[in-house]
Amino acid sequence: MSQKDAKKQSNRIPGNSEKPRDNTPHTQLKRRLTHRQIAMIGLSGALGTGLFLGSGSTISFAGPATIVSYCLAGMVALAVVWALAEIVSVYPIPGGHGAVAASFLGKSGGYLARWNLAIEMLVAVGAEVTASATYLQHWFPGLHIGVGTVLCSLFIVGLNLATVRLYGFAEYWFSMIKVTAVVVFILLGVSLIFTGSPAHPEPVGLSHLTAHGGFAPLGLTGILLATCMAVFSFGGIENVSIAAAESENPSRSIPRAAKTMIWRLLFFYVLGIGVILALQDWQETVKASGNAEASPFVKVMDMVGIPAAGHVMNAILLIAALSAANGCLYSGSRMIHSLALDRMAPAFAARTAENGAPRGAVTLATLCFVVASVLAIVSPAEAFMYLYGCATVGILVTWVIIMLTHLKFRKHYASITDERPPARLWGYPVVNWLVILISIAVFVALPWAGLAVAWYAGIPYLVILVVSYLVLSRVSHLPEPAPLEIHRES
């Protein structure tokens, strides 16, 4: 038997069996998520208040040409998602791409990949629950933001401690409400643009797309800077990878979920932004950014005669923020669970309840986002921006690690089997290197896109992450990554 034939029979990445992972029943997750639920979990992290409320920040850089910026950012996200789907449909293990990175990029790569994504997600949770509390104040002006934050936090923690099936059910309907809101907005907007409505009989037309400086009033530079901002709208797509370990049929569910999620995101963002820009002057949209009552979504509801548009919009914003927090806590806690299995996080975080929920990891994650929430409450103007800086750098680092892992993965996979993976990234390896270079370019351009704080907070954050690994590796014996075996449906 030749050496290659022997490799094909094993279909394994060799690992060190010394001090293996704790894979007792009380540390294992349950495979109970369907591809629809996984797609919605991925969608929940990426489809948030940015589209509903904060699109003006991105539009301020490129005007109507922001549509092009979202298309460019979407293409980068598409490549990342397909690389993820290819990796985790073959190796659907706890920790997703971060755990796989440990086998292909070494223990340091696995540590950086998982802790980076966990912290990125938990920072986002802190921001989202604080935002949720501000939306509650719209109806309850006397409610202290701290009390609102605690209430929203308890609700999200409760969902994450429930059974995996209940979590998936809740997140599915959270995301479904967001999706329905966007679809209704797009349909109403298209109607107003081309046919008008009973409350607004005159069609709006497409004149706003070329008024006030033309389609690209700030030129190519503006389009590229807006692309830097738009990239972060797709942060959260990594949740698909984390959910692989709890998927009922990973080799079928993950590719389907990834395909469904990314095309929906592109559809929602590109058409949603296009409708916003067609309905009103882009300069008005910039002024409206950050105000629920002045949101483009509220304007459309007013134009078609929907009563109490501000209250409807606030309810959608609240659901969007809670959904994003729910999805991010899910990803962060699952990453911490994976790290604990490899003794890179406290041991209690590896324990799961009988229903499969990683209660120890959720508890640890809760402490982290409570700290983030307190920081946002005590000093919202400064603390939030520094947390946001860490998160934005974290997204870029995550995408680079995913593409580097995929480069190693594809080479190894071809050496051990002739089978075609369930999902396959088109354009390998050129696309991998393009995404890596684009991610680096976006990081360099952040100060010019109004996010210099990402340098001030993000670079020290990465240094701390690297130093923490060096210290941990010296004071504690970290096990080698467990051998990976190709997953095949039974």
N, C-alpha and C positions, 0 to 999 in steps of 0.2 A: 504494500500500500504506500502510495507517495505521501510526502509531507502535506501537500495541499489537500489530498483526499482525507487525511486524518483530521485536518482542520475543519473541513466541511462537515465531518461527522460530529465533531464536538460542538460547533456553533457557539463557542463560548469565548469570552474574554477572560484569560486566566487572572486569578486574584489570589491573595494570600488568605488562607483559611484560618490563620492565627487570630484568635479573638474575633470571631465573626459577629455579624449583626445579631442583635436580640430579635429573633423572629417568632417568639412565642405568641399564642393567640391573643394575649393582652397587649401586644404591640402592633398588631396587623390591622390595616384598614380594610373596609368591606367594599367589594365591587358591586355597586348598586346604582351607578349613574348611567343614564341613557345618553345617546349622542345628542339628543335635543337639549337635555339638561346641561351637558358639557358645553355645547355651543352657547347657551345662554349665560353660563358662568363666565366664559371668555368675553362675551358681549358686555356683561355687567361691568367689568373693570374698565373697558375702553369707552363705553357709551355713557357719559356722565353729564355733569352740569356744564362742561365746556361747550357743548353744542347748544344746549338750551339757553345758556345765560352768558357765557364768556367768549363767544365767537368773535366779539368785537376786537379783542386783543390781537388776534391773528390777522383779521381783516385790515387793521390799521397799518400793516406793513405792505400790503399788496393790493388793496382795494378789490375790485371784482376778480382780479387774477388770482385771488386766494383759492378759487376753484382749482386752478392748475397746481397750486401748492399742496392741496389735499390729495390730488391725484398722485403727485410725486411721492408724498409721504406714505400714501396707501400702497404704492408699489414696493417700497422698502418693507413695510409691515407684512405684505403678502409673502415676500421671500422669507422673512423670519418665521412666519406661521407655518409655511410648508417645510422648512428645515426642522422646526419643532415637531410637526406631525410625523415626519419621516423617522425621527429619532425615537420618540416615545411610543409610536405604534409598534416598534420592534422591541423596545425595552420599557414597558409601562410599569415602572417601579416607583415607590415612594420617593419624593424629592424631584420627580420629573427630570428635566434636562440637567438640573444641578447635580443630581446623583449620578447621572450618566457622565457628566463632565469630569467627575472624580476618576472614572476609569480611563478616560481618554486624555485628560489634561493634568492628571495627578491629583494628589490629596489637596494641594493648595488651590487648584482650579475648582475642585468640588466645594471646598470651604468658601471661597470667594463667590462662586456662582450662587450658592444657596443662601448664605448670610446676606449677600447684597440684595437678592430678590426679596428675602423675608423683611429686611429693614425698609426697602422701597415700598412694599405693600403696607407695612404697619404705619409708616409715616403717612401714607395716603389715607389709611383708616382714621387716624387722628384728625386729619383735615376734613374728611367727609362727615364725621359725626358732629364736629363743631359747626360745619355748614348746615347740617340737618337741624341743629338747635336754633340757628338764626332763622330758618324757614318756619319753625314752630312759633317764633316770636311774631310772625306776621299775623297769626290768629290769637296769640296770647302775649300781648305786649308786656305784661307784668312778669312773664317767665324769665328768670335769670338764666343767662346762657350756660352757666355751669350746671344748673339743674337739668336743663334741656339736653346737655351733652351726656350727662350720666344716664338719663332715661333712654336716649338713643343707643348708648353703649350697651346697656343691659339688654335691650331688645336684640341687638346684633349678636352679642355673646350667647344669648339664649338659643338663637337659631344655629349657631356653630357648635353648640353642645348637644343639639338634638341628633337624631339619626341622620345618616347620610342621605337617605331617601327623602326625609322631610326637608332637609337643607336644600337639596336639589329641587324639590317641589316649590319651596318658597322663592328661591332665586329665579326659577323659571318664570313664575308669575310676576315677580318684580320686573324682570327684564321685558316680559311681554307687555307690561303697561308702558314702559319706556318706548319700546318698538312701536306700539300702537299709536302713541302720541306723535312720534316722528312721522309715521306713515300718514296719519290724519293731517298733520301739518303740511306735508308735501302735497297731498291731494287737494287740500283747500287752497294752498298757495298757487298750484298750477291752474286751478279754476279761476282764481283772481287774476292771474297773469294773462290768460287767453280768453276767458269768457265773462269774467265778472261774477257777481252774485246778487241776489235780491236786495241785500243791504248795501251793496257797492256795485251798481250795474255797469260802470265803465271798466273795461279791461285795463289792467295796470301796464301790460306790455313789457318789453325788454329794454326800454330806454335807459333804465338805471344802470345797466351793465356797461354802458359806454359814456355816460354823463360824468362830468366833473373829472376830467383828465384822461378819459378813455378807459379801455378795459384793463390796462396795466399802468395806472397813473404814476407809480413809483419805479417802473422799469424792472429789468431782470434782477437787480439787487433786491428789490422789494419782494419778488416772488421767492427768491432763495431764502431770505430771512423769514418769510411767512412759512416756508417749508420747515424751517427749524422749529417753529412753534407748533406746526401741525403734527410733527412727529410725535409729540407728547400726547396728542389726542388718541393715539393708538397704543399708549402704554396700558398694560393690563391684558393684552392678548396672550401673555405667557400663562395665564390661568388655565388654558387648555392643556398645557403640559402637566401642570400639577394634578389635574383631575384624572390623568391617565391611570393612576394607581387605583382609582375607585370606579373605573369604567367597567361596565358589564362585559363588553367585547371590544377591547382596545384596538385591535388591528382593523376593525370595521368602523368603530365609533369615532376614533380620533380623526382619521382623514375626513370623514363626513362632517364632523363638528367643526374642524378647522376651515373647510371649504365654505360651509354655511355661514360661519361667523365672519370671516374676512370679507366676503362679498357683500354681506349685509352691512358691515361697517362702511365699506366704500360707497355703497348705495346711499346709506343714510347721511354720511358726511358730505359727499359731493353734491347730491341732490338737495340736501337740507341747506347747505351753505349757498348753493345756487339760487334756491327759492328766496332765501333771506336777502341776497344781494339784488335780486330782480324786483322784490317788493318795495324796497326803500333805498334811498341814497346811501352808499356805503359809509359816508361820513356820519350820517345819523345813527347807523348801526354801531359805529365805534363809540359814539356818545352814550348809547343805550347800554353798553356792556356793563354787567355787574348789577343791574337794576331789574328785578323781576317784573315790576309794573311796566317797564319800558322795553322788555324783551321783545325781539321780533316775533316770537311765538304769540305773545299777548296781542301784538298789533294785528296779526292775521285773524285771531279770534274776534277782535273788535270789528274788523272790516267785514266779517261774515255775520256779525250780529250775535255772537255768542255772549250771553250775559255772564257777569262776574268773571271775566277773563283772567283777572289778576289772581283770584282765588284758585281757579283751575290750574293756572300755571304754577302757582306756589305748591299745590299738591303734587304736581308732576315733578317739580324740583326736589321736593322732600323724598319722594319715592326713588328718584334717580340717585340722590346722595346716599340713601340707606342701602340701595342695591349695590352701589359701588363699594361702600364700606363692607357690606356682607361678602362680596366677592374677594376683596383684598384681604380681609381677615382669614378667609378660607385658605387663600394661597400662602399667606404668611405663616399660619399655624401648621400647614402641611409641610412647609419647608423646614420649620423648626423641629417637627416630628422626625423628618428624615435626618437632620443633623444630630439629633439625640440618639438615633439608632447607630450612628457612626461615632458617638461619643465626642461630638463637637458642640454639644449643647447639654444642659443639665439632664441627668438620666430620667427624671420624672416626666420630662416632656415626651419620652418615647411611649408612655403608657396610653392605651386606648380603653374606652369603656366597652361594655358588652355590645352596645349598639354600633361600635366601630368608630365613634367620634374620638379624636385625639385630645382628650380633656386636659392632659398635662400641657400640651403645646398651646392649646387655646388659652389656658390660664396664663402661661408665660407671655403669650402674644398680647393678652389683655393688659398686662402691666405696662408693656411698651407703648400701646396706643393711648393708655390713660395719661402717661407722661407727655406724649405728643399733644394730647388734647389740652392738658393743663398749660403747657407752653403757649399754645395758640390762644388760650383764654387770657393768660396773664399779660402777654405782649403780642397781640395778634398782628400788628403791623410788621414787626421784625421777626418774631419766632416763626411765623408761617412761611415767610419768604426763605428763611434759612432751611427749614424742613423741605420746602419745595425744591430748593437748590440741590439738596441731597437726593431727592426723588428723581429729578430730571437726569442727573448724572447716573443714578442707579439704573434707569431705563437704558441709557446708551451702553453702559457696561454689560448689562444683561444681554442686549442684542449682539454685542461683539462676542461674548462668551458662547452664545448659541451658535453663531456662525463658525467659530473656531472648533467647537465640539463637533459640528456637522462635518467639517472637513476631515477630521480624524475618523469619525464614525463611518463615513461613506467609503473611505479607503479600506478600513478594517472589514466592513460588511462584504465588500466585493471579494476579499481574500478568503472568506470562510464559507460563502454560499453563492450559488448562481441564481437564487430566488430573487424576484423583484420585491422590494419593500412595499407595504400597503399604500404608502404615500411616497412621492418622489419629488425633490426640488429640481425644477428645470433650470438649466444653465450652470450647474455645478462644474468647476469651482469658481468660475468667473463671477457669478452672482454673489457668492460668499464674500469674495474680496471687495466687490463693489459696496456691499452693505457695510462691511468693516470700515472702508475708507469714508463712506458717507457719514457714518456714526462719528468718526473722528473729526470730520469737517464740521459737523453740527456742533460738537463740543467746542471746537475752536471759535465758532461764530456766535456762541451764546451771548457774549457781552454786547455785540452789535444788535442782537435781537431783544435787548432789554433784560437779559438774564445773567448779568455779571455775577450775581449772587451765587449762581451755580458753580462758578469757579471758587469763590470764597468759602463756600460751605462744602462743595462736592469734593474738591481736592483733599482737604484735611480729612474728610470722611473716608476716602479711599485709603489714605495713609494709615489711619487708625485701623481699618479693616485688615490691611496687610500686616501691620505690626501685631495685631491680636493673634493672627495665625502663627506668626513666628514665635510669639511667647507661648502659645498653647502647645505648639509642636515640640518645644523644649521642655516644658514642665509636665507634659502628659504624652504617653505613647498612643499615637493615633493609628488605628488599624488600617490596613490596606483596603482599598475598595473591594467589596464582595464581587465574586465572578458574575458576569452578566450572561444570561441565556436568552436566546431569541424566543419571543413569546409566540406561541401558536395556539389558535382557538381549539379547544377540545371538542 
